[in-house]
């Protein structure tokens, strides 16, 4: 046997009534804390977005400068390649020669001839339809 006396103790649960005032205070404190934390998160998000837009703007500025420089370079190259000296040198490299004056046809004369032919066909068609 044991030396000590063994007694069974029954601890019954004690039911306390709900304290609605304490529940309301805790709820208000939690809501205020959530609102405060939400405000901080929103503020941080706005700051991060502003910094991100700043970086993107800077990237686009550098890209535009690069494209402007490339555009100027291409315009200079186009002007160089469309100069008569460069075109004539390229034609010689291809084996082309200048045409004789008898081989040159003026475009206005060709347009006038085709216009006269069209006018003649109209006149003939109109005359042919009259009795």
VOBA-1610 file (N, C-alpha, C; in pm, whole numbers, padded with zeros to 5 digits, always signed):
BEGIN
Unk+00080-00117+00000Unk+00000+00000+00000Unk+00085+00124+00000Unk+00014+00226-00036Unk+00089+00350-00041Unk+00073+00427+00088Unk+00164+00506+00110Unk+00160+00583+00231Unk+00065+00699+00223Unk+00047+00742+00108Unk-00037+00861+00092Unk-00181+00822+00063Unk-00262+00912+00107Unk-00404+00890+00089Unk-00441+00934-00051Unk-00505+00853-00126Unk-00547+00888-00260Unk-00693+00926-00258Unk-00714+01050-00302Unk-00849+01100-00306Unk-00877+01143-00449Unk-00985+01101-00502Unk-01024+01144-00636Unk-01096+01277-00626Unk-01048+01369-00705Unk-01107+01502-00707Unk-01177+01521-00840Unk-01297+01560-00835Unk-01374+01584-00956Unk-01378+01735-00977Unk-01313+01778-01082Unk-01315+01921-01117Unk-01426+01942-01219Unk-01530+01990-01177Unk-01641+02016-01267Unk-01613+02146-01342Unk-01654+02148-01470Unk-01633+02269-01549Unk-01722+02379-01496Unk-01663+02495-01488Unk-01742+02609-01445Unk-01779+02688-01569Unk-01905+02708-01591Unk-01951+02784-01707Unk-01969+02929-01666Unk-01893+03013-01736Unk-01906+03155-01712Unk-02000+03214-01815Unk-02078+03310-01778Unk-02167+03374-01877Unk-02082+03455-01975Unk-02129+03464-02102Unk-02057+03540-02204Unk-02060+03688-02169Unk-01944+03749-02177Unk-01935+03893-02152Unk-01941+03963-02287Unk-02057+04010-02323Unk-02077+04072-02455Unk-01994+04200-02470Unk-01974+04269-02367Unk-01895+04393-02372Unk-01749+04360-02408Unk-01694+04257-02350Unk-01556+04218-02379Unk-01545+04167-02522Unk-01644+04092-02567Unk-01644+04041-02705Unk-01648+04158-02802Unk-01731+04258-02775Unk-01743+04375-02860Unk-01609+04451-02863Unk-01545+04467-02750Unk-01418+04539-02745Unk-01308+04466-02823Unk-01304+04337-02810Unk-01205+04258-02885Unk-01234+04265-03035Unk-01362+04257-03071Unk-01399+04265-03213Unk-01361+04400-03272Unk-01388+04506-03199Unk-01352+04641-03247Unk-01201+04654-03258Unk-01127+04601-03163Unk-00981+04609-03167Unk-00926+04531-03286Unk-00983+04413-03313Unk-00938+04333-03428Unk-00970+04404-03558Unk-01091+04462-03569Unk-01130+04533-03691Unk-01040+04655-03713Unk-01013+04731-03606Unk-00926+04848-03619Unk-00785+04806-03659Unk-00735+04699-03602Unk-00602+04649-03637Unk-00597+04605-03783Unk-00702+04534-03827Unk-00707+04489-03966Unk-00712+04608-04061Unk-00790+04710-04026Unk-00798+04830-04108Unk-00663+04901-04113Unk-00596+04911-04002Unk-00464+04974-03997Unk-00362+04897-04080Unk-00361+04765-04064Unk-00269+04682-04141Unk-00301+04692-04291Unk-00431+04692-04323Unk-00471+04706-04464Unk-00424+04839-04523Unk-00432+04945-04444Unk-00382+05075-04491Unk-00232+05073-04516Unk-00156+05010-04427Unk-00012+05000-04446Unk+00021+04917-04570Unk-00050+04807-04589Unk-00025+04721-04705Unk-00056+04798-04834Unk-00167+04871-04835Unk-00204+04949-04953Unk-00099+05057-04981Unk-00051+05123-04877Unk+00051+05227-04893Unk+00180+05168-04949Unk+00221+05054-04898Unk+00342+04989-04948Unk+00324+04947-05093Unk+00207+04895-05126Unk+00179+04853-05263Unk+00187+04973-05358Unk+00130+05087-05318Unk+00137+05208-05400Unk+00281+05251-05422Unk+00361+05245-05318Unk+00501+05284-05330Unk+00577+05191-05425Unk+00554+05062-05411Unk+00621+04965-05498Unk+00581+04987-05643Unk+00453+05013-05667Unk+00406+05039-05804Unk+00469+05166-05860Unk+00480+05270-05779Unk+00541+05395-05825Unk+00687+05373-05863Unk+00759+05299-05783Unk+00899+05270-05814Unk+00908+05185-05941Unk+00818+05089-05954Unk+00817+05004-06073Unk+00791+05087-06198Unk+00694+05178-06192Unk+00665+05265-06307Unk+00785+05355-06339Unk+00855+05398-06237Unk+00974+05480-06259Unk+01081+05402-06335Unk+01106+05279-06294Unk+01204+05196-06364Unk+01161+05170-06508Unk+01033+05140-06528Unk+00982+05112-06663Unk+00994+05236-06751Unk+00963+05353-06694Unk+00975+05477-06770Unk+01119+05501-06812Unk+01210+05475-06722Unk+01352+05493-06753Unk+01397+05397-06863Unk+01351+05273-06857Unk+01384+05176-06962Unk+01330+05223-07097Unk+01206+05270-07098Unk+01147+05316-07222Unk+01218+05440-07275Unk+01265+05527-07188Unk+01339+05646-07230Unk+01469+05604-07300Unk+01541+05509-07240Unk+01665+05462-07303Unk+01635+05392-07437Unk+01528+05315-07441Unk+01489+05247-07566Unk+01458+05349-07675Unk+01388+05456-07638Unk+01354+05559-07736Unk+01480+05628-07787Unk+01573+05659-07697Unk+01698+05722-07740Unk+01774+05631-07837Unk+01776+05502-07806Unk+01844+05407-07894Unk+01777+05401-08031Unk+01643+05397-08031Unk+01570+05391-08157Unk+01584+05520-08237Unk+01588+05635-08169Unk+01609+05762-08240Unk+01746+05765-08306Unk+01848+05716-08235Unk+01983+05711-08292Unk+01986+05616-08413Unk+01919+05503-08401Unk+01915+05408-08513Unk+01840+05468-08631Unk+01734+05541-08605Unk+01657+05606-08711Unk+01744+05708-08785Unk+01817+05789-08709Unk+01906+05888-08773Unk+02012+05818-08858Unk+02065+05709-08807Unk+02166+05634-08882Unk+02108+05579-09012Unk+01987+05523-09005Unk+01924+05466-09124Unk+01885+05574-09224Unk+01843+05691-09175Unk+01810+05800-09267Unk+01934+05848-09340Unk+02047+05858-09268Unk+02172+05896-09334Unk+02215+05793-09437Unk+02200+05665-09402Unk+02237+05559-09495Unk+02147+05563-09619Unk+02018+05586-09598Unk+01926+05595-09713Unk+01963+05713-09802Unk+01994+05827-09741Unk+02032+05944-09819Unk+02161+05917-09897Unk+02254+05849-09833Unk+02380+05816-09901Unk+02354+05722-10019Unk+02278+05616-09994Unk+02255+05516-10099Unk+02167+05567-10212Unk+02087+05668-10188Unk+02002+05720-10295Unk+02068+05836-10370Unk+02192+05867-10335Unk+02262+05974-10407Unk+02298+05923-10547Unk+02299+06013-10645Unk+02326+05971-10784Unk+02463+05906-10802Unk+02563+05952-10727Unk+02698+05895-10742Unk+02699+05748-10700Unk+02637+05717-10589Unk+02636+05580-10539Unk+02554+05490-10632Unk+02442+05542-10681Unk+02358+05462-10774Unk+02435+05434-10903Unk+02505+05535-10954Unk+02581+05515-11078Unk+02695+05415-11056Unk+02763+05422-10941Unk+02872+05329-10912Unk+02816+05186-10900Unk+02701+05169-10836Unk+02641+05036-10824Unk+02599+04983-10960Unk+02550+05072-11047Unk+02510+05029-11181Unk+02631+04984-11261Unk+02741+05054-11250Unk+02863+05012-11320Unk+02912+04876-11271Unk+02903+04856-11139Unk+02944+04726-11083Unk+02858+04613-11136Unk+02733+04643-11169Unk+02645+04540-11226Unk+02662+04526-11377Unk+02744+04613-11436Unk+02769+04603-11579Unk+02671+04685-11662Unk+02600+04774-11602Unk+02505+04859-11675Unk+02580+04979-11733Unk+02529+05030-11845Unk+02590+05147-11909Unk+02481+05252-11929Unk+02526+05377-11952Unk+02430+05486-11978Unk+02366+05463-12114Unk+02235+05490-12125Unk+02170+05474-12255Unk+02205+05591-12348Unk+02198+05564-12479Unk+02216+05672-12578Unk+02092+05759-12576Unk+02105+05877-12632Unk+01990+05969-12634Unk+01876+05912-12718Unk+01908+05826-12814Unk+01803+05766-12896Unk+01725+05659-12819Unk+01784+05606-12712Unk+01718+05502-12633Unk+01631+05560-12522Unk+01640+05689-12499Unk+01566+05752-12391Unk+01427+05789-12440Unk+01325+05750-12363Unk+01187+05784-12397Unk+01133+05869-12283Unk+01076+05984-12319Unk+01022+06073-12218Unk+00884+06021-12177Unk+00859+06015-12049Unk+00735+05955-11998Unk+00612+06034-12037Unk+00621+06166-12046Unk+00505+06247-12083Unk+00455+06212-12223Unk+00546+06185-12313Unk+00505+06149-12450Unk+00428+06018-12450Unk+00472+05923-12372Unk+00404+05793-12365Unk+00265+05812-12306Unk+00254+05891-12201Unk+00122+05914-12141Unk+00030+05984-12239Unk+00084+06081-12314Unk+00001+06152-12413Unk-00046+06057-12521Unk+00041+05967-12568Unk+00002+05870-12671Unk-00110+05779-12622Unk-00094+05727-12499Unk-00197+05636-12447Unk-00328+05711-12426Unk-00322+05836-12387Unk-00445+05914-12368Unk-00512+05937-12503Unk-00433+05966-12607Unk-00490+05988-12741Unk-00555+05859-12791Unk-00492+05744-12767Unk-00551+05618-12810Unk-00684+05593-12740Unk-00690+05621-12611Unk-00816+05604-12538Unk-00924+05696-12593Unk-00885+05820-12624Unk-00983+05915-12678Unk-01034+05868-12814Unk-00944+05814-12896Unk-00986+05765-13028Unk-01084+05649-13015Unk-01057+05557-12923Unk-01148+05443-12908Unk-01284+05489-12855Unk-01287+05590-12772Unk-01415+05644-12724Unk-01492+05705-12838Unk-01421+05787-12921Unk-01487+05852-13032Unk-01544+05750-13129Unk-01469+05646-13157Unk-01515+05544-13253Unk-01636+05471-13194Unk-01633+05443-13066Unk-01745+05373-13005Unk-01869+05460-13005Unk-01853+05588-12983Unk-01967+05677-12980Unk-02022+05695-13121Unk-01934+05712-13221Unk-01979+05728-13359Unk-02046+05601-13413Unk-01991+05488-13374Unk-02045+05361-13421Unk-02183+05334-13365Unk-02220+05388-13250Unk-02350+05360-13192Unk-02457+05450-13248Unk-02420+05563-13310Unk-02519+05653-13370Unk-02557+05602-13509Unk-02688+05610-13547Unk-02728+05562-13681Unk-02699+05663-13789
//
